[in-house]
Amino acid sequence: MDASPAPVIALTNGTGGAQLSIPQLGFGTYKIPDDQAQEAVTTALSVGYRHIDTAQMYGNEAGVGRAIATCGLARDDLFITSKLNNPNHRRDDALRSFDESMRALGLDVLDLFLVHWPLADSPGIDLAETWSTMIEILESGRVRAIGVSNHQPEHLRRIIEATGVTPAVNQIELHPRLIQSELRELHAELGIVTESWSPLGRGRMLEVPDVVEMAEQMGVSPAQVIIRWHLQHGLVVIPKSTHRERMSCNAEVLGFELSAEQMAALDALDRGERTGSHPDRVQV
Ligand SMILES: NC(=O)c1ccc[n+]([C@@H]2O[C@H](COP(=O)([O-])OP(=O)(O)OC[C@H]3O[C@@H](n4cnc5c(N)ncnc54)[C@H](OP(=O)(O)O)[C@@H]3O)[C@@H](O)[C@H]2O)c1
């Protein structure tokens, strides 16, 4: 089976600057502790991933940075994302914590920096002000693109209206039990790339009988079926695993194709079911 890297998707950075692209398949690092992150990310890079997703909140940027420093790959061949943590939304905290992330990651320039959660109802926090600080960071030249995560339609409209700058990406929970049709349509209209977090539903999607049966029929694994579904929908997908064989198998998704009927059957599994928090419930 072909294990070549997945295709890339063009990103706009909101300022009309240089065109950038994001590898459609990335490696997620949530819940990988810092002292295991170097090994996990080194393994992911060695089996072909070139896009790594971390966050201030995960506490593993230093471990990810050690893997980047020692992997022997050219910086330009890697795409690194991090995210602004919830206690860091105020301007001074955002600027300081961005500096800390860059030191931990050992990078001069980050590829993508996201606002992790909108915190729309948190007292003293205004998502448009947070987004203005993200624009300031973009304009400093130390990040190639900025985006958001967990933003609902009203949050996207508010920050774009307030600043005129559209996020390059919205990273949201997305898998066949939560297909996020409304947000995906809005993203397409606004030119925002949709990135799927918990793309395997934290592993739960792999036990859904329809998925298991489809995988058996195709001679692939349930995880490959689900990752292929994301790719064929044009989504950026960042599965996490701490096992080399799973990392490798999850990246071997270019040698087969789901039919239109199979894609529709997976879409029909939508129940609006979240594995993580609803964005409106996350506060500082
Ligand atoms: N922006 C946000 O708010 C947000 C929220 C959550 C996640 N994320 C990002 O999205 C990434 C992915 O989401 P996630 O980590 O929550 O969940 P996920 O990628 O949907 O699922 C990970 C789980 O599936 C298991 N798994 C992976 N591949 C497998 C395979 N081939 N066969 C069997 N089991 C397999 C993993 O176990 P093992 O590790 O034991 O293999 C782990 O328990 C995160 O790591 C993070 O980077 C972002």
The ligand as a Gaussian input file, in Angstrom:
#p B3LYP/6-31G(d) Opt

LIG

0 1
 N       -8.317000      21.915000      19.392000
 C       -8.802000      21.161000      20.340000
 O       -9.563000      21.605000      21.221000
 C       -8.427000      19.710000      20.373000
 C       -9.119000      18.830000      21.225000
 C       -8.750000      17.484000      21.211000
 C       -7.756000      17.043000      20.349000
 N       -7.089000      17.950000      19.551000
 C       -5.992000      17.505000      18.634000
 O       -6.473000      16.439000      17.825000
 C       -5.604000      15.315000      17.974000
 C       -6.347000      14.008000      17.775000
 O       -7.422000      13.897000      18.692000
 P       -7.406000      12.909000      19.956000
 O       -6.025000      12.652000      20.364000
 O       -8.336000      13.498000      20.960000
 O       -8.131000      11.587000      19.436000
 P       -8.101000      10.656000      18.118000
 O       -6.910000      10.957000      17.289000
 O       -9.448000      10.717000      17.531000
 O       -7.947000       9.214000      18.788000
 C       -6.820000       8.868000      19.520000
 C       -7.119000       7.539000      20.210000
 O       -7.288000       6.528000      19.225000
 C       -6.320000       5.485000      19.445000
 N       -5.850000       5.066000      18.111000
 C       -5.199000       5.799000      17.184000
 N       -4.956000       5.097000      16.073000
 C       -5.463000       3.871000      16.288000
 C       -5.514000       2.677000      15.520000
 N       -4.994000       2.635000      14.285000
 N       -6.111000       1.587000      16.059000
 C       -6.627000       1.620000      17.314000
 N       -6.620000       2.715000      18.097000
 C       -6.034000       3.831000      17.598000
 C       -5.218000       6.109000      20.267000
 O       -4.633000       5.151000      21.124000
 P       -3.036000       4.971000      21.280000
 O       -2.422000       6.338000      21.493000
 O       -2.923000       4.086000      22.502000
 O       -2.568000       4.323000      20.028000
 C       -5.997000       7.102000      21.122000
 O       -6.585000       6.483000      22.230000
 C       -5.073000      15.509000      19.404000
 O       -3.992000      14.655000      19.701000
 C       -4.771000      16.974000      19.391000
 O       -3.567000      17.233000      18.696000
 C       -7.424000      19.262000      19.544000

